[in-house]
Amino acid sequence: MKSAKVALIKCESYNSEKVYKAVKRGLKLLGGIEKFVNKDDKILLKPNLLLSRDLISPHPSVFEAIIRILRENKYKKLSYGDSPGFGSLKSVAEKNGLKQVADKYKVKLANFREGKMIKVPNAKINKEFNIAKGVLNSDSIISVSKMKTHQLTGITGAIKNQYGCVQGFEKKTLHAKYPSVTSFSKMLVDLNLFLRPKLFIMDGIIAMQGNGPSGGEPYQMNFILISDDPVALDTVFCELINLKPKYIPTIVYGDACGLGNMNNIKLLGDKLEVKKDFDVQRYSLMEKRMGFMGVLDPLLKKPVINPEKCIRCGTCVKVCPVKEKAVNFKDGDKTKPPIYDYSICIRCFTCQEMCPANAISVKTPLLGRILLYRK
């Protein structure tokens, strides 16, 4: 089997010139930008723009380095976009500093307000997606992710980043449709197989550990990762943080379905520096059995609200994809934090992901780790 190549480039700060040289070096090791995208292609840059908050998105210097290299190589048709959890794409991009970079290089904002339902008959699990028109109007996608933890999928990186290509509230619908990490991960693999981004670049200079993907803490990793194989890139991410790639369903199913390679990877550039103290879920997310929520409730991972941090904004209630609302204000009383009905909670952790006050964390009972998840 042909090996996948991942450029692992050391970069210890977000100094614009240092980041530019690091990204340029990584691309050169892989054969140059021209190897992946054609000069006449309409290229969509797809950064992670979940919310307006530090650490959530790729740093503006990483975003700028990619655009600068494309412009230097005479790529003219560039756009960028994502489907933020809250707020308009324009406002989130501006608050995270990416809009200013895009404006500097005359990179237009793609249309992520509207979507089109696309049939995907060859998909393994999800046969149709509502894809943002800005994605469908492009010829090539360059995925720009942030190195982060994620409470449902373990990590969010190259593979998970494409979820933002799904238009608006359709993401909420898919969370309800695929409530387990197994089904959700298979859906993400289907999405990537349909979209087939040409290149994946991960900002791992300062990563997010702990309560990711939006409420975690910074961790100085000092690396930029580049590859045309999202499975291989996410595998190297796992190796950097001393996490077994076989624990991550998106990697396992991505490898099994031909999205990429988790076993035969050639590292280019710098050596791995394993961070054993990186705060991440260090047990397998490959479920043994799920579905009997009422019976297994005491054993399942669950979102928990910290009443001292909760600002009673109701965001968790609004984003809950369950029709009956698994989290809500008791008797409509907004002077107290919302409460959960775990018997109907599907454990998508959208509430935790979108909480503006970082007031929600995810707890896993020890017995649940032993009985419900593989070692």
N, C-alpha and C positions, 0 to 999 in steps of 0.2 A: 504494500500500500504506500502511496506517495505521502511523504511527511508534510505536515502543515508547518508554516513558518510564522514565528512571532518575534517581532523586534521588541526587545526589552531595553529601554534607554534610561540611564540614570539622569535625573534632573532634580536638583535639590531646592529650587526656588521657582517662583512665578515671574522672575525677571523676563521681560518680553524677548530679549535677544537670546537668552539662554534656552528658553522654551522653543523658540524658532529653530535654533541650531539642533536641538534634540529631536524635534519632529522631522526636520529635514534629514538628519542622519538616519533615523529609523526608516524613512521612506526609501532612502538610497540603498540601505541594506536589503530591502525587499525588492529592489529593482526599479524604483522611481515611481512617481505618481502616474506617469503615462502608462504604466503597466496595468493600471486598474480602471482608469476612466479615460474615455476618448475626449479629444479637444472640443468636438462639436456637441457633446452631450449636455443636456440640461441637468445640472447637478444639484441635488438637494442635500444640504448639510442638516443632519438631524441630531441636534444636541438634546440632552435631557433637561427639560425646563418644567419640572413638576410644580414648583412653587417659587415665590420670591423670597429666597432665604439663602444664607451662606452655606457653602459645602454641597448644596443640592445639585448644582449644575457644573459642567466643565468650566474651568476658570477662563475669563476673557482672553488671557494671554495664549492659552491652548487653542481656543477658537480662532484667534487672530493668526496664529502661526500657520494653521491649515489654510486659511483664506489667502494669506500672503504668498504661500507656496503655489497655490492654484493660480493666482493672478500673475505671479512671476513666470509661470509656464504657459501663459496666454489662454487660460480658461476664462471664458467670458460669461457663460450662462449659469450664474450661481443664484441659489435661493436658500432660505433656511426656514425651519419651523418645527413645531411640536404641538401637542395638545395638553396644555397645563391643566392641573387639577382644579385650580381656581384662578380667576382673572383672565384677561385677554392675553393672547400670545405676545402682542406688542408690549403690554405693560410689564409682564413677567420678564421678557427678554431685556427690557430697559432696566428694570431693577436689578437684574443679575449681571448687567454690564455687557451683554452680548449684542444688544441692538446698536449700541454706540460703535462697536467694532464693525458690525455689518454695514452701518451707514458710512463709515470711513472708507470702506472698500466697495461701496455701491452694490451691496448684496441685498436683494429684495426679500421681503417677507412673503413666504409662500401662503397659499390659501388653506388654512386648517379649520376655517369656520364651517365649511361645507364638506360633505362626504358623499361617497357613492358606494352602494352595496355591490360587492364583487363576488361572483361565484368562484369557488376554489374546489372543483370536483375531485382533485387528486389529494386533497388534504386528508390526514389521518383521523382527525376528530372534528374540526370546525370547517364546514363547507362553504361559509360565506363570511366576509368581513366588510364593515363599513369603513372604507379607507378615505382619509382626507384627500381632497382634490389636488392639493399641493404636492402630495406624494405621487398620485397617479399621473400628474402632468410632468413628472421628471423622468429622465432616462436612467440616471444613476443616483444611488444614495450613498453618502458617506456618513456613517453612524459615529457620533461623538458622545461617548458615555463618560460617566463619573464612577470611580471605584467606590462602591458603597455596599453596606449590608442591607438585607431586606427580610422582613419578618415572615413573609409567606414563602418566598423562593430561596431564602438563605443569603443570596447575593443578588445585586442588580448590576449588570454590566453590559457586555456587548449584545447578548441575546435579548435580555429584558428591555433594552432601550427602544426597540422597535414597537413596543406597545403604544407609544405615543403617536404612531402613524394611524392608529384607530381614531376615528373622529369623535371628539367630544364625549357625550354621555354614553356612547356605545361601549366605552370601556367599563362603565358601571354595569351595563347589561351582561357583558362577558364574565365579569366577576360572579354575578349571580348564576349564570349558566354553567360555569366551571368552578365550583366552590372549593374543591380539594386542590392541593398543590400538584398532584399528579395530573389531573385534567387540565388545570390552568397552564402548567408547564408544557404539556403537549400542544395546547392551543398556541402558545408562544412560538413553539417550533414550527407549527403550520404557518404562522404569520411570517416568520423569517424565511421559510422556504418559498413563500409566495413573493415577498418583497426582494429578496436576494441583494442586500446592499453590497456594493463593490469593495468597500473598505471600512475597517473598524478601528477607531482610535480612542483609547481610554486615558483620561486624566487620572493618574494615580499618584500625583505629586503629594497632595494632601488628600487622603481618603476619608471616608466616613465609617466609623466603627460603631458597635453597640446598637442603639435603637433607630437604625436606618429604616427606610431610605430618606427620611426628612428630619428626624429628631435625634440623630446620633451625634457622636463627638468626633473631632478631628484627630487624624493619625497621620504623622509624617511618614509617607511611604517612599517618596523620592523617585518615582518611576512614571514613565509614559509607555504605554503598550500599544503596538500597532500590528494589525494582521488583516488578511482577507478572509480569515476563518474565525467566526465568532465563538465556536465551541473551543477551539484551541486557545484563543485569547482568554476566555473565562476560566479555562483550566489553569493557565499560568497565573491568573489572578488568585485562584485558590491555593496554588503552590506557594505563592508569595506570603500568604497569611496562614500557612500551615493547616489548611483545610482540605480534606480528601475530596477531590472532584466527584467521586462516585456518590457523595452525599447530596449533590445538587441535581435535582431532576431535569432542569433545562439542559444541563451538560450531558447527562445520561441519554435522554431522549433525542437530543440534537445529534449525538454521535450515532445512535441506533437508526435514525431516520435519514442519515446522509447530509445533514446540515453542515457537519464539520467533523473534526478529528480530536478525540481526547487522549489518544494513546501513543501517537507517533508524531511528536512535535519537535521541531528543530528551533532552538533559541538562537537568535542573532543579537549581537550587541553586547550588553553587559550581563554579569552573572546574577543569578537569583540571590536575594538576601531575604531569607525567611524570617518573618515576624511572628514569633510564637505567642506573643502577648496580645495580638490583635483580637478585639472583642467581637466574636461572631458565634453563631450557633454551631457547636462542634459535635453534632450528632446527625445521623442521616435523616433527610426529609423524605426519603422513599418510603411511603406508607405501607405498613403491613395490611391494615384494614381501616376503613373510614366509612362514615355514612350514618351509623346509628347514633346520632348526636345526643339524643336524650339519655341513652344507656351509658355511653362513653363520656358524657360531659365532664365528670370529675377528672378525667385523664387527659383531656384535650388542651392544646395551647389556647390561650384566650387573651383578648385585649382587656386591660385593666386601667381604669381612670384614677389618676392621682388627684384627689379633691383639692389639695393645696395649690396645684398648678392650674386646674380647670378654670377657665374664664367664662363658662356657661354660654358660649357663643352659638352652640347648636350645630357646628360644622359636622361633627360625627353623625348626628341625626340626619342631616341633609344628604350626606354621601353614602349612607348605608344602603346597599343595593337590595336588601330584603324588603319585600313589599310591606310586610307587617312592621318593619323597623325593629331590628334586634337591639338597638340602643335608642332610648328616648327619655324625655323628661317625665318623671312620674307625676301623673295627674296634671301635666302641663306646667308644673312649678319650675320656673327657670331660675329660681334663687338657689337651687341645689344642682349638683352635677347630674347629668343623665345616668341612667342605670341600664344594665344589660339584661336581656333575656337570652341566656346562653343556649337554651333549648332550641332556638331558631337561628342563632348566630352561625353563619357559614364559615367563619374564620378566614375571611379574605383580608382582614386587617387594613381595609381602606380607611377606616376611622383613625387608626393609628398613623397611617401614612399622611393623612390630610390635616391632622390636628395642628392648628396654628400656634398652640401654646406648649407643644411637646408634652402634653399632660397624659398621653396614653402610651403604655408600654405593653409588651407581650410576655406573659408568664407561661411556663411549661412545667407541669408537675413532674417530679422525678419518676414516678411510677408510669406516667404516660410515655416518657422517653423510652422506658424499658419495654412496655407492652405494645405500643402503637407504632414504633419506628424501628427500622432495622439498624443494627450496629454496623 
